Protein backbone atom coordinates (compact mmCIF):
# COMPACT_ATOMS: atom_id res chain seq x y z
CA UNK A 1 0.00 0.00 0.00
CA UNK A 2 2.93 2.33 0.60
CA UNK A 3 3.96 2.14 -3.05
CA UNK A 4 0.37 2.93 -4.13
CA UNK A 5 0.36 5.93 -1.79
CA UNK A 6 3.68 7.18 -3.12
CA UNK A 7 2.63 6.77 -6.76
CA UNK A 8 -0.72 8.49 -6.12
CA UNK A 9 1.12 11.36 -4.40
CA UNK A 10 3.35 11.69 -7.46
CA UNK A 11 0.31 11.74 -9.77
CA UNK A 12 -1.23 14.45 -7.58
CA UNK A 13 2.05 16.37 -7.76
CA UNK A 14 2.09 16.20 -11.57
CA UNK A 15 -1.48 17.51 -11.70
CA UNK A 16 -0.42 20.49 -9.57
CA UNK A 17 2.73 21.13 -11.60
CA UNK A 18 0.59 21.13 -14.75
CA UNK A 19 -1.80 23.61 -13.11
CA UNK A 20 1.22 25.79 -12.25
CA UNK A 21 2.25 25.85 -15.91
CA UNK A 22 -1.27 26.74 -17.05
CA UNK A 23 -1.84 29.43 -14.40
CA UNK A 24 1.57 31.06 -14.11
CA UNK A 25 3.25 30.54 -17.48
CA UNK A 26 0.61 29.91 -20.16
CA UNK A 27 -2.44 31.77 -18.81
CA UNK A 28 -2.41 34.50 -21.48
CA UNK A 29 -2.92 31.96 -24.27
CA UNK A 30 -6.58 31.90 -25.36
CA UNK A 31 -6.56 28.10 -25.37
CA UNK A 32 -5.76 28.27 -21.65
CA UNK A 33 -7.65 31.25 -20.22
CA UNK A 34 -10.68 31.06 -22.50
CA UNK A 35 -11.05 27.35 -23.21
CA UNK A 36 -9.66 25.77 -20.04
CA UNK A 37 -10.51 28.33 -17.35
CA UNK A 38 -13.41 30.01 -19.19
CA UNK A 39 -12.02 33.49 -18.60
CA UNK A 40 -12.89 35.92 -21.43
CA UNK A 41 -9.86 37.59 -23.03
CA UNK A 42 -11.08 40.99 -21.84
CA UNK A 43 -10.89 39.76 -18.23
CA UNK A 44 -7.34 38.38 -18.43
CA UNK A 45 -5.52 41.53 -17.19
CA UNK A 46 -7.38 41.76 -13.84
CA UNK A 47 -7.40 37.97 -13.35
CA UNK A 48 -3.76 37.45 -14.41
CA UNK A 49 -2.23 38.33 -11.02
CA UNK A 50 -4.62 35.98 -9.22
CA UNK A 51 -3.88 33.13 -11.63
CA UNK A 52 -0.13 33.73 -11.36
CA UNK A 53 -0.26 33.55 -7.56
CA UNK A 54 -2.50 30.46 -7.48
CA UNK A 55 -0.14 28.80 -9.93
CA UNK A 56 2.70 29.16 -7.46
CA UNK A 57 0.59 27.60 -4.71
CA UNK A 58 0.21 24.62 -7.02
CA UNK A 59 3.95 24.58 -7.75
CA UNK A 60 4.77 24.51 -4.03
CA UNK A 61 2.21 21.78 -3.29
CA UNK A 62 3.44 19.59 -6.14
CA UNK A 63 7.06 20.15 -5.19
CA UNK A 64 6.27 19.32 -1.57
CA UNK A 65 4.70 15.99 -2.50
CA UNK A 66 7.64 15.10 -4.74
CA UNK A 67 10.11 16.08 -2.02
CA UNK A 68 8.20 13.95 0.49
CA UNK A 69 8.33 10.90 -1.77
CA UNK A 70 12.05 11.42 -2.46
CA UNK A 71 12.76 11.75 1.27
CA UNK A 72 10.78 8.57 1.89
CA UNK A 73 12.63 6.67 -0.85
CA UNK A 74 16.00 7.78 0.53
CA UNK A 75 15.35 6.40 3.99
CA UNK A 76 13.89 9.47 5.70
CA UNK A 77 10.53 7.82 6.27
CA UNK A 78 9.05 10.05 8.98
CA UNK A 79 9.67 13.46 7.37
CA UNK A 80 8.87 12.07 3.92
CA UNK A 81 5.60 10.48 5.02
CA UNK A 82 4.67 13.61 6.98
CA UNK A 83 5.23 15.82 3.95
CA UNK A 84 3.24 13.48 1.70
CA UNK A 85 0.33 13.36 4.17
CA UNK A 86 0.33 17.14 4.63
CA UNK A 87 0.48 18.02 0.93
CA UNK A 88 -2.06 15.36 -0.06
CA UNK A 89 -4.46 16.51 2.66
CA UNK A 90 -4.06 20.09 1.46
CA UNK A 91 -4.64 19.05 -2.19
CA UNK A 92 -7.68 16.95 -1.32
CA UNK A 93 -9.33 19.70 0.72
CA UNK A 94 -8.53 22.33 -1.93
CA UNK A 95 -10.20 20.08 -4.52
CA UNK A 96 -13.30 19.86 -2.33
CA UNK A 97 -13.31 23.66 -2.02
CA UNK A 98 -13.03 23.99 -5.81
CA UNK A 99 -15.91 21.57 -6.33
CA UNK A 100 -18.17 23.37 -3.86
CA UNK A 101 -17.32 26.86 -5.10
CA UNK A 102 -17.90 26.22 -8.79
CA UNK A 103 -21.72 26.01 -8.86
CA UNK A 104 -22.06 26.69 -12.59
CA UNK A 105 -19.59 23.97 -13.55
CA UNK A 106 -21.33 21.55 -11.20
CA UNK A 107 -24.50 21.85 -13.26
CA UNK A 108 -22.69 20.69 -16.42
CA UNK A 109 -21.62 17.06 -16.78
CA UNK A 110 -18.06 17.92 -17.85
CA UNK A 111 -17.67 21.35 -16.27
CA UNK A 112 -14.13 22.64 -15.78
CA UNK A 113 -14.61 23.00 -12.03
CA UNK A 114 -15.83 19.44 -11.58
CA UNK A 115 -13.05 17.98 -13.71
CA UNK A 116 -10.45 20.15 -11.99
CA UNK A 117 -11.75 19.20 -8.57
CA UNK A 118 -11.65 15.50 -9.41
CA UNK A 119 -8.14 15.75 -10.88
CA UNK A 120 -7.01 17.58 -7.75
CA UNK A 121 -8.81 15.45 -5.19
CA UNK A 122 -8.83 11.85 -6.37
CA UNK A 123 -5.07 11.11 -6.57
CA UNK A 124 -4.42 12.78 -3.23
CA UNK A 125 -7.34 10.92 -1.64
CA UNK A 126 -6.00 7.61 -3.00
CA UNK A 127 -2.63 8.41 -1.40
CA UNK A 128 -4.24 9.24 1.95
CA UNK A 129 -6.45 6.15 1.96
CA UNK A 130 -3.50 3.93 1.05
CA UNK A 131 -1.60 5.32 4.02
CA UNK A 132 -4.45 4.86 6.49
C-alpha positions as CSV (number, residue, x, y, z in Angstrom):
1,X,0.0,0.0,0.0
2,X,2.9,2.3,0.6
3,X,4.0,2.1,-3.1
4,X,0.4,2.9,-4.1
5,X,0.4,5.9,-1.8
6,X,3.7,7.2,-3.1
7,X,2.6,6.8,-6.8
8,X,-0.7,8.5,-6.1
9,X,1.1,11.4,-4.4
10,X,3.4,11.7,-7.5
11,X,0.3,11.7,-9.8
12,X,-1.2,14.5,-7.6
13,X,2.0,16.4,-7.8
14,X,2.1,16.2,-11.6
15,X,-1.5,17.5,-11.7
16,X,-0.4,20.5,-9.6
17,X,2.7,21.1,-11.6
18,X,0.6,21.1,-14.8
19,X,-1.8,23.6,-13.1
20,X,1.2,25.8,-12.3
21,X,2.3,25.8,-15.9
22,X,-1.3,26.7,-17.0
23,X,-1.8,29.4,-14.4
24,X,1.6,31.1,-14.1
25,X,3.2,30.5,-17.5
26,X,0.6,29.9,-20.2
27,X,-2.4,31.8,-18.8
28,X,-2.4,34.5,-21.5
29,X,-2.9,32.0,-24.3
30,X,-6.6,31.9,-25.4
31,X,-6.6,28.1,-25.4
32,X,-5.8,28.3,-21.6
33,X,-7.6,31.3,-20.2
34,X,-10.7,31.1,-22.5
35,X,-11.1,27.4,-23.2
36,X,-9.7,25.8,-20.0
37,X,-10.5,28.3,-17.4
38,X,-13.4,30.0,-19.2
39,X,-12.0,33.5,-18.6
40,X,-12.9,35.9,-21.4
41,X,-9.9,37.6,-23.0
42,X,-11.1,41.0,-21.8
43,X,-10.9,39.8,-18.2
44,X,-7.3,38.4,-18.4
45,X,-5.5,41.5,-17.2
46,X,-7.4,41.8,-13.8
47,X,-7.4,38.0,-13.4
48,X,-3.8,37.4,-14.4
49,X,-2.2,38.3,-11.0
50,X,-4.6,36.0,-9.2
51,X,-3.9,33.1,-11.6
52,X,-0.1,33.7,-11.4
53,X,-0.3,33.6,-7.6
54,X,-2.5,30.5,-7.5
55,X,-0.1,28.8,-9.9
56,X,2.7,29.2,-7.5
57,X,0.6,27.6,-4.7
58,X,0.2,24.6,-7.0
59,X,3.9,24.6,-7.7
60,X,4.8,24.5,-4.0
61,X,2.2,21.8,-3.3
62,X,3.4,19.6,-6.1
63,X,7.1,20.2,-5.2
64,X,6.3,19.3,-1.6
65,X,4.7,16.0,-2.5
66,X,7.6,15.1,-4.7
67,X,10.1,16.1,-2.0
68,X,8.2,13.9,0.5
69,X,8.3,10.9,-1.8
70,X,12.0,11.4,-2.5
71,X,12.8,11.7,1.3
72,X,10.8,8.6,1.9
73,X,12.6,6.7,-0.9
74,X,16.0,7.8,0.5
75,X,15.3,6.4,4.0
76,X,13.9,9.5,5.7
77,X,10.5,7.8,6.3
78,X,9.0,10.1,9.0
79,X,9.7,13.5,7.4
80,X,8.9,12.1,3.9
81,X,5.6,10.5,5.0
82,X,4.7,13.6,7.0
83,X,5.2,15.8,4.0
84,X,3.2,13.5,1.7
85,X,0.3,13.4,4.2
86,X,0.3,17.1,4.6
87,X,0.5,18.0,0.9
88,X,-2.1,15.4,-0.1
89,X,-4.5,16.5,2.7
90,X,-4.1,20.1,1.5
91,X,-4.6,19.1,-2.2
92,X,-7.7,16.9,-1.3
93,X,-9.3,19.7,0.7
94,X,-8.5,22.3,-1.9
95,X,-10.2,20.1,-4.5
96,X,-13.3,19.9,-2.3
97,X,-13.3,23.7,-2.0
98,X,-13.0,24.0,-5.8
99,X,-15.9,21.6,-6.3
100,X,-18.2,23.4,-3.9
101,X,-17.3,26.9,-5.1
102,X,-17.9,26.2,-8.8
103,X,-21.7,26.0,-8.9
104,X,-22.1,26.7,-12.6
105,X,-19.6,24.0,-13.5
106,X,-21.3,21.5,-11.2
107,X,-24.5,21.8,-13.3
108,X,-22.7,20.7,-16.4
109,X,-21.6,17.1,-16.8
110,X,-18.1,17.9,-17.8
111,X,-17.7,21.3,-16.3
112,X,-14.1,22.6,-15.8
113,X,-14.6,23.0,-12.0
114,X,-15.8,19.4,-11.6
115,X,-13.1,18.0,-13.7
116,X,-10.4,20.2,-12.0
117,X,-11.8,19.2,-8.6
118,X,-11.6,15.5,-9.4
119,X,-8.1,15.8,-10.9
120,X,-7.0,17.6,-7.7
121,X,-8.8,15.5,-5.2
122,X,-8.8,11.9,-6.4
123,X,-5.1,11.1,-6.6
124,X,-4.4,12.8,-3.2
125,X,-7.3,10.9,-1.6
126,X,-6.0,7.6,-3.0
127,X,-2.6,8.4,-1.4
128,X,-4.2,9.2,1.9
129,X,-6.5,6.2,2.0
130,X,-3.5,3.9,1.0
131,X,-1.6,5.3,4.0
132,X,-4.4,4.9,6.5
